[in-house]
Amino acid sequence: METIWFFLWTLLWAVYFILDGFDLGMGTLMPAVARNDMERRIIFNAQGPFWDGNEVWLITAGGVTFAAFPNAYAVLFSALYAPLLILLFCLIFRAVALEFRNKIQDQKWKTVCDAALFLGSFAPALLLGVAFANLFMGIPIDQNGVYHGNLFKLLNPYGLAGGVLFVLMFCYHGALWLDLKSEGEIQARAQKTARIIWPLLLAAVLLFLAMSGAYTDMYDRIAQHPVVWGFLTLAVVGLLATRLSLGGSTLGAFAGSAVFILGLTFFGVFGMYPGIILSSIDPAYSITIFNGASSPLTLKIMLGVTLAAVPVVLVYQAWVFWTFRHKVTEEAILNDNHAY
């Protein structure tokens, strides 16, 4: 049962990275791809109907951590308190920018909102990469789960490599979504940006995998569970497929990027298995799925609730994506009083 929940926990993070990843990516890329106010509005509206539903998966991943692995939750949210607090405020500022940018017709206000969207997208992408890289490497927690470190200790070379990887991964994903949702010059610019980012993303992946061998015991753990290599294979297939689809099938390129994110997330997180929070002080102090999980009865009840509720959420989100499947055009924005 613990392994099932570890799989579901990983899946929730992967779904969040796929869905909110394109939002964070577009926000980060906005200064580079948007040349005027209308193009910035296109980026706002390309994520407007989706961003709040996408962030639900972040809340769900945190809630599952609390309910399924309470010991891990307690250590995680105390050890990473500073970056998680920064992440929270960034997401709040981003939400305010999205919802209120067009409520006040003042250029200074719009400039502030544009800056908030950029910083509220770039910083979470970077922090998520830094956080997960440090989890893969191990953080200094003692036998009581007390964290012996600070924010700056997380900004080590491996952590920063993870941050750069996440920023590039989300930017590429966001460029593809913007390519899918726009037309004209900004669409061409988004596609060009995706072409530029792809080799950088490939280089970041290769660097991170190489550094994982030097900074972590990931490959030793994976050697005990060779099936995990299948997730890396899936990521490679997705990364190659998305590049081959660029300039052809826009939807195919975006789907390939989603497969890449899914495979890479599972490969990285299952590289910790059975650990959830690895201790760099002593492996014996690590929080695993066995010493950090709730009771078997709790996990069984949660599994039943999850299997009943998650399909409803998926159907709702599928309906939202279908309803707003159209491209975001200048004409549509000008004719919609509720546009962002």
N, C-alpha and C positions, 0 to 999 in steps of 0.2 A: 504493500500500500504506500509506503514511503517513496519508493521508486516511481510509482504512478504519479504521485503528487509532485515529485521533482521534475518529471516530464511535463506535467501541466504548468508548473511554475515557469519552466523554461519557455514553453509555448506562449504563455501570456506575455513574457518579455519580448519574444520574437514578433508577436502580433503588434505590440505597441511600437516596436522599432519600425515595422513595415508601414503602419498607418500614420503615426505621428511623425515618422521619419521624413516623409515628403513635405509636411508642414514646416518642420524645423529646417529642412534643406532649402525650401523656397524663401523662407525668411532670411536665412543666411546669405543667399545669393541675390537678394533684391537689389542691393546697391550696385551689383555688377551687371545685372540683366535689364533693369528697369531704367528707362531714360527720361521719363516724364511722369506727371501725376497719374495720368490714365493708365499707364503700364503698371505703376505701383498698385493702383486699384484692381487691376486684373489679377495681380498676385494675391492681394487680400481676398478677392472674391473666389479665387481658385481653391482657397482653403477654408473660406468662410462657413459653408454648410457642414464641414466635416471635422474641424479642429476639436470641438468640444467632445464629440463622440469618440474621436481618436484618443483623447487624453483619458477617457474612462478606463482604457486598458492599463494605463499607468497606475491608476487608483486600484484597479482589480489586482494587478501584480503585487502591489503593496499590501492589499487586504489579504491575499492568499498567503503572503509571507507571514503576516500576523497570525492567521488562523491555523495554517498547516505547520509552520515552523516557528513557533513563538520565541524560542530561545535564540534562533538566528535573527529574528526581527528585533529583539531587544538589543543584541550586540550590534547589528547592522546600523540601526537608527541612532545609536549612541556614538559608535565609532566614526560614522560618516555624517555626523550631525551638521557640521559646517557646510560641506558641499551640497547636502540635501536641502538645507535651508536656503542656500543661494539658488539652487535649482527651483525651489518653490516660488521664491520671489520673482525669478526670471519668468516663470510660467504665468504668474499673476500679471506682471507688466505686459507680457505678450497678449494676454486675454483682454486687458484694458485697451491696448492699441487696436486690436482687431475689432472690438465692439464699439469703440467710441471715436475712432479716427474721423469718420465722416459725419459725426454729429455736430461738430463745430467747424464752420467754414472759415478757418483761419490758417494761413500757411505755416505759421510758427507751431501751432498745435499739431498740424499734420506732420511736420518735420520731427517733432518730439515722438509722435506715435510711430513714425517710420524707424527712428533710432531704437525705440523700445522693442519693435518687432524684430529688428536685426539682432540686438543684444539678447532678447528673450528667446531667440532661436539658436544663435551661435553658442552661447554659454551653456545651455542644457545639453546640446550635442557634445560639446567638449567635456563637460562634467560627467556625463554618462559613460563616455569612453574611458576617462580617467578612473572612475569608480570601478567599472567592471575589470579593467586591466589590473588594478590593485587587488581585487578579489581573486583573480586568476593567480596572481603572484603570491598572495598571502599578506595579511596585515598584522601588525604587532599587538596581539591580544594575549592576555595571560590566562591562567586556569579559571579565573572568575569572569572571563569575558570582558575585562577592562582593557580599553584601547590605550596603548602607550605610544602616542604619536600626535600629530597635528595636521592641519590642512596642507602645509608645505611638504610634509613627508610623502603625501600622496602624489605630489608633482615631481615624481622621479622619472628617469628616462623612459621606463617601460609604461608608466602611467600616461605620460605625455604622448607616447607613440599610440596608445589606445585612443586618446582623445583626438589626435589627428586623424586616425582611421575612421572614427565615428563621424567626424565633421565631413570628411570627404565622402563617406558612404551615404550620409543623409543629403549632402549637396547633390550628388549624382542622382539619387532617388528623386529629390525635389525638382531637378532640372527635367527629368523624364516626365514627371507629373505635369509640370508647366507646359512642356511640349504637347502633352496629351490634351490639356485644357484650354490652350490658347491658339491664336492664329496670327498670321502676318509677321511683322518684324520681331516681335518679342518671342514668338514661337521659334523662328529661325535662330534667334540668339540663344534660346534655351537649349536647342539641339546642338548648337556649336559648343556651348558650355559643357554639355554632357560629353561630347567628344574629347574635349580638353581634359576633363576630370578623370575619364576612364583610365588612362595609363597611370595617372597619379594615384588613383585608388588601387590599381593592381600593385604598384610599387609599395604602397602603404601596407597592403595585406601581406606581401612577401616579407617586408621588414618586420612586421608584427609577429608573423609566424617564426621567423628566425630568432627574434628577441625572446619569444616564448620559450625556446629551447635553452636560452642562457639565463633567463630570470625566473623561470617557473619549473615545476615538476610535472607539467601538463602531459608531456609525451610519455613519461613513465606511467602515469595513471591510465592514459589511453591504451598503452600496451597491454594492460590487464583487461581492457574492454575494446577489442579491435573494431567492433561495430561502429564506434564513434567516428572512425575514419570515413564512414559513409556520409556523415554530415558535411565533412570537408569536401568530399567529392560532389555533393549536391551544390555546395557553394561555388565550386569551380565551374560546374555546368551552368549555373545561373549567371555567373559573371561573363562567361564566354557567350552565352545565348543573348544576353542583353546587348553586348557589343555587336554581335552579328545582326541584331534587329534594328540597330540605330540607322535612321534614315529610311527604313522600310516600314515595319510594323511598330508604330509607337506603343501600342498596347502590349505587344510582345516584348519590347524592350523594358517596359515598366514591370511586366510580370517576371521577366528574367532577373531584374534587380530585386524584386520581392523574394524570389527563390534564393538568391545569393544571401540576402540578409537572414532569411530563415535558417539556411544551412550553416552560416558562420556563427550565428547565435547559439545554435545547438552544439556545434563543435566546441566553442569556447566554454559554455556553461557545463557541458558534460565532461569537459576536460578537468573539472574540479571533482567530479563524482567519486565517492559519495559525499564529498565536502560541499558545504554551502559558504562557510566563512573559514578560510584556511589561516592558521596562525603561523606567522613567520618566526615567532619566538620558539615554539615547540609544536610539532605536528599533533602531539597528544592533546593540545589545547584547542584544536580545531572544532568548529561546530559542524556536525554532519547531519545527514537526513535522518539518522537514527537517534542521536542524542539531542537533536534539536526539534524533533517532530512532536506534534500533539499525540494524544492517545489514539490507538487504532479505531475506537468507536467514533471519535471526532472526525477522523479522516474519512471513514466510511459514510457518515452522515453528510459531510461536506461534498463528497464525490457525487452522491445522489442529487443534492441541491444544484451542484454545478452542471451535471448532465442535463438537468431540467431547465436551468435558467440560461446557460450560455447560448444554446441554439436560438432562443428568443431574441437575444441581443444581436446575434449574427444575422438573423432574418431582418431585424430592424435596420441594422447598418447597411445590409445589402439593398434594402428599399431606399435608403437615403442616397447611396451611391447611384442607384438606377434613376431616381427622381432628378438628381442634379448631374446627370451624365453629359449634358450638353456642354459645349465650349463656352468659355467666358469671353464675350465680345464687348467692344466699346458700345455698340448699339444696345445690347442687353443691359449694361450697367446704367446707361443714360435713361432707359425706359423703366427702370426698377427703382422705386422710391426707397426700397429697403436694402438696396445694394450697399456693400461695405465701401 
